[in-house]
Amino acid sequence: MKFTMTVDMDNAAFHDAHPFYELSDILTTQAEWFRDSFYNGYDARAMERTVRDYNGNKVGTIKVEQET
């Protein structure tokens, strides 16, 4: 299985004095989503997910895929 996450930090949400606050919020949100979906029975072994900043703008993607 392969997990890939891409985040474009050339976005207004990251132009704060501390851009890693936004990145840590995104990582926390995504980690919680994966944890909750696992416990709710969601099969995340093959999926693609949009990553959004606090303003709701698309800033990246997550892709989980089976390696062949």
N, C-alpha and C positions, 0 to 999 in steps of 0.2 A: 504494500500500500504506500502511496506517496501523497504527502500533504504539502501544498504550495500556497503561500499567502503573499500577495503583492499589494503594497500600499504606496500610493503616489503622495508624497509629502509636499508637493508644489501646489498647495491649496491654501486658501485664506485661513482655514481652521488651524493650520500649522504655523502661521506667521506670528504667533504669540511670542512673548518673551521666553516661554518654555514650551516649545513644540512637542516635547515628549510627553506632556500631560495629555494631549489629544491622542497620541499614539498609545499610551498606556490605557486610556479609556476604551479605545477601539479593541485592543488586545483582550482586555477584561470582558468586554461585551461579547466578543466572539468565543472566548473560553467558556463563559457562562452558557451561551447558546449550545455549544457542543455538549457540555455536561448535562444540561437539561434535556436535550434531545435524546441523548443516550439513555437516560433514566425513563424517558417517555416512550422508548421503544423505536425511535427513528433510526433507520439504517443509513449511516453517513459514510459508508464505505466507498460510494461513488456519487459524488455530488459537486455542484458548483454553486457558490454563494457570493452575493455582492456585499462589499464592505462599504459602509457609509460613515461619514463624520457626524458630529453632533448637530450639524445643520441639515442633515439628511442628504448631503451630496455624495455621489458615488466617488470613492477614492481608491478603490481596488477590488480585488477578487480573492476568493479562497477556492481552491480546487483540491478535491480528494479523489484519487483514482487508484484502481487496482493496477499493479504492474503485471504485464504479461510476459 
